[in-house]
């Protein structure tokens, strides 16, 4: 039986481009006295880099392996049987494997984040559409089928509605096959068995059919089925996660629509109906905590979904009208604040997934650069209760090698974190200092007069997806630590003498 979740083939040219090999192989050849004779072949045995001659020694060979796949190999175009040459070749093979693995992981993570971003947009767009237009049950499921297929791109699909009176499924909307009798046959039987037996999406027919039940608790509402007819197309694990999350949310949307209809028909039951709507809304919040992109990014999606629901709630209140001018202003202000939060979180995702190969170092004078940072942290017209002070006099005449734009995120993340942390606790000042340590190092200190970092978080604050904020990606300090490391420095946290937080990092002088 074929594994429908088998890993995709990794191309040597994607993870080890020739520009990268130009930086790695010539120094290696010079070190081991093998100038101009190292060849790199792809998985088919074709020479991808280096010389290709008839006297290439075939028994001197070293593989390049990424994620368990042999994506290429190394050889020497020279008649030598020296065991030291083989050892050197083995060492280079392991080194290139490590470099290729890291490149592959970064590109894979970046691709997954972008895919999940599209899926998150789908869920948000569906929620906005349904809440803004007050769609009926049939309109909701038709919209879900159309919008889902924008992401999944199946060849045929159907969405059924379940009748509790006769215990039957009826196709409400479908595409790819115009014959309604087709959807009343084996596909409906599959949908019925999935609806009764499972709460999550299921694959069948070797991954060519995916069926997701529409359920709200124990209440059966329907099912969504997508399928491929082509032999070379199958659904992925990500498709299963997406449909599980989407149909769970759709079931809640349908339930909300049912409750709304009851409210209109039974004004006397208004209070009880509102309680049920609140219950459905709470369940929607819990449902949105489901993972759709795996363990690594699930926490990030969770942090973004709850604020999205709040924004939708405020938008719904504004749409209904009947509010005072102060209420309109307050709700609009809340929406703007959450949108700014999303923008910051999106920037952190981009920063975290950007390749470090894009860092362009150049020497800059500390005094000039810190004036630039001061302009970023204290832009004209910004009013707030916290002062951000810059003190670089002690190191103003020194230079540092940095990527000026990307390294600015270090100061922005640390200073903004400090402002967020101390505003709620009466703090009023954040200080950024630059000091000369010795002939080699400069020390940068970001210190505040707030409550400091909780003791239980100190040991893990630089890890990805760890945050103390109500709405944050948990990537800010991870980005800071990685960026400083890439610039040849190091960072640590310590408690300030006054009890506030103090982050200290070093950079080498030019």
Long-range contacts (C-beta under 8 A, 24 or more apart in sequence): 1-206, 2-206, 4-203, 4-206, 4-207, 4-234, 4-235, 4-236, 5-236, 5-237, 7-67, 7-68, 7-69, 9-69, 10-66, 10-67, 10-69, 10-71, 10-100, 10-104, 11-42, 11-71, 12-40, 12-42, 12-43, 12-48, 12-64, 12-71, 12-72, 12-100, 13-42, 13-48, 14-103, 14-104, 14-107, 15-66, 15-71, 15-99, 15-100, 15-101, 15-103, 15-104, 15-107, 16-40, 16-64, 16-72, 16-96, 16-99, 16-100, 16-103, 18-48, 18-49, 20-99, 20-103, 21-49, 24-95, 24-96, 24-99, 25-49, 25-50, 25-92, 28-88, 28-92, 28-95, 32-84, 32-85, 32-88, 34-76, 34-78, 34-85, 34-88, 37-76, 37-77, 37-78, 38-74, 38-75, 38-76, 38-77, 38-89, 38-92, 39-74, 39-75, 39-76, 39-77, 40-64, 40-72, 40-73, 40-74, 40-96, 41-72, 41-73, 41-74, 41-75, 42-71, 42-72, 43-70, 43-71, 43-72, 45-73, 48-72, 50-77, 51-77, 52-77, 53-77, 55-79, 57-81, 60-85, 60-86, 60-89, 61-89, 62-86, 62-89, 62-90, 62-92, 62-93, 62-94, 63-93, 63-97, 64-93, 64-96, 64-97, 64-100, 65-97, 66-97, 66-100, 66-101, 66-104, 67-101, 67-104, 71-100, 103-355, 106-353, 106-355, 107-355, 109-296, 109-353, 110-353, 110-354, 110-355, 112-293, 112-294, 112-297, 113-293, 113-297, 113-349, 113-353, 115-238, 115-293, 116-292, 116-293, 116-297, 116-301, 117-349, 118-151, 119-151, 119-242, 119-245, 119-292, 119-293, 120-292, 120-301, 120-304, 120-305, 122-147, 122-148, 122-150, 122-151, 122-242, 122-246, 123-245, 123-246, 123-249, 123-288, 123-305, 124-308, 126-246, 126-249, 126-250, 126-253, 127-249, 127-253, 127-308, 127-309, 127-312, 128-312, 128-315, 130-253, 130-256, 130-257, 131-312, 131-315, 131-316, 132-315, 132-316, 132-319, 134-257, 134-260, 135-257, 136-257, 137-161, 137-254, 137-257, 137-258, 138-172, 138-173, 140-250, 140-253, 140-254, 140-257, 141-172, 141-173, 141-214, 141-222, 141-224, 141-250, 141-254, 142-172, 142-173, 144-224, 144-246, 144-247, 144-250, 145-173, 145-174, 145-175, 145-224, 146-173, 148-224, 148-226, 148-242, 148-243, 148-246, 149-175, 149-226, 151-242, 152-226, 152-235, 152-239, 152-242, 152-243, 154-210, 154-226, 154-227, 154-228, 154-235, 155-227, 155-228, 155-229, 155-230, 155-233, 156-226, 156-227, 156-228, 156-229, 157-224, 157-225, 157-226, 157-227, 158-183, 158-187, 158-191, 158-224, 158-225, 159-222, 159-223, 159-224, 159-225, 160-188, 160-191, 160-222, 160-223, 160-224, 160-225, 161-221, 161-222, 162-195, 162-214, 162-220, 162-221, 162-222, 162-223, 164-220, 169-195, 169-222, 169-223, 172-222, 176-227, 176-229, 187-225, 187-227, 190-225, 191-223, 191-225, 192-223, 194-223, 195-220, 195-222, 195-223, 196-220, 200-240, 200-244, 201-239, 201-240, 201-241, 201-243, 201-244, 201-247, 202-240, 203-235, 203-240, 206-234, 207-234, 207-235, 208-233, 208-234, 208-235, 209-235, 210-235, 210-239, 210-240, 210-243, 212-243, 212-244, 212-246, 212-247, 213-247, 214-247, 214-250, 214-251, 214-254, 215-248, 215-251, 216-251, 216-252, 216-254, 216-255, 216-283, 219-255, 221-251, 221-254, 221-255, 222-254, 224-250, 238-292, 238-293, 241-290, 241-291, 241-292, 241-293, 241-294, 242-292, 244-290, 244-292, 245-287, 245-288, 245-290, 245-292, 248-287, 248-290, 249-284, 249-287, 249-288, 252-280, 252-283, 252-284, 252-287, 255-280, 256-280, 256-281, 256-284, 281-309, 281-313, 284-309, 285-309, 296-464, 296-465, 299-465, 299-474, 300-345, 300-349, 300-465, 300-473, 300-474, 300-475, 303-345, 303-467, 303-471, 303-472, 303-473, 303-474, 304-342, 304-345, 304-471, 306-471, 307-338, 307-341, 307-342, 307-471, 308-338, 308-342, 310-334, 310-338, 311-335, 311-338, 311-339, 338-471, 341-471, 344-416, 345-471, 345-472, 345-473, 348-413, 348-473, 348-475, 348-476, 348-479, 349-473, 349-475, 351-406, 351-409, 351-475, 351-479, 352-464, 352-473, 352-475, 352-478, 352-479, 352-482, 354-406, 356-482, 356-486, 358-406, 359-403, 359-406, 359-486, 359-487, 360-403, 361-401, 361-402, 361-403, 361-487, 362-401, 362-402, 362-403, 362-404, 363-399, 363-400, 363-401, 363-510, 364-399, 364-400, 364-402, 364-404, 365-396, 365-397, 365-398, 365-399, 366-392, 366-395, 366-396, 366-397, 366-398, 366-399, 366-400, 366-434, 366-442, 367-392, 367-396, 367-397, 369-400, 369-402, 369-404, 370-396, 370-432, 370-434, 372-404, 372-408, 373-408, 373-411, 373-432, 376-408, 376-411, 376-412, 377-411, 377-412, 377-415, 377-432, 384-419, 384-423, 385-423, 385-428, 386-418, 386-419, 386-422, 386-423, 386-427, 386-428, 386-429, 386-430, 387-428, 387-429, 387-430, 388-415, 388-419, 388-430, 388-431, 388-432, 389-429, 389-430, 389-431, 389-432, 390-432, 391-431, 391-432, 391-433, 391-434, 392-432, 392-433, 392-434, 394-433, 394-434, 394-435, 394-436, 395-434, 395-435, 395-436, 395-442, 396-434, 398-436, 398-442, 398-509, 398-510, 399-509, 399-510, 400-442, 400-507, 400-508, 400-509, 400-510, 401-487, 401-488, 401-508, 401-510, 402-487, 402-507, 403-487, 406-483, 407-483, 407-487, 409-479, 409-480, 409-483, 410-479, 410-480, 410-483, 410-484, 410-505, 411-446, 413-476, 413-477, 413-479, 413-480, 414-446, 414-477, 414-480, 414-503, 415-446, 416-476, 417-476, 417-477, 418-446, 418-448, 418-450, 418-501, 419-448, 420-469, 421-448, 421-450, 421-451, 421-468, 421-501, 422-448, 422-449, 422-450, 422-451, 422-500, 425-450, 425-451, 427-451, 427-500, 436-509, 437-506, 439-509, 440-508, 440-509, 441-506, 441-507, 441-508, 441-509, 442-506, 442-507, 442-508, 442-509, 443-504, 443-505, 443-506, 444-504, 444-505, 444-506, 444-507, 445-502, 445-503, 445-504, 446-502, 446-503, 446-504, 447-496, 447-500, 447-501, 447-502, 447-503, 448-496, 448-500, 448-501, 448-502, 449-496, 449-498, 449-499, 449-500, 450-500, 450-501, 451-499, 451-500, 451-501, 452-495, 452-496, 452-499, 452-500, 452-501, 453-493, 453-495, 453-501, 458-493, 461-493, 462-491, 480-505
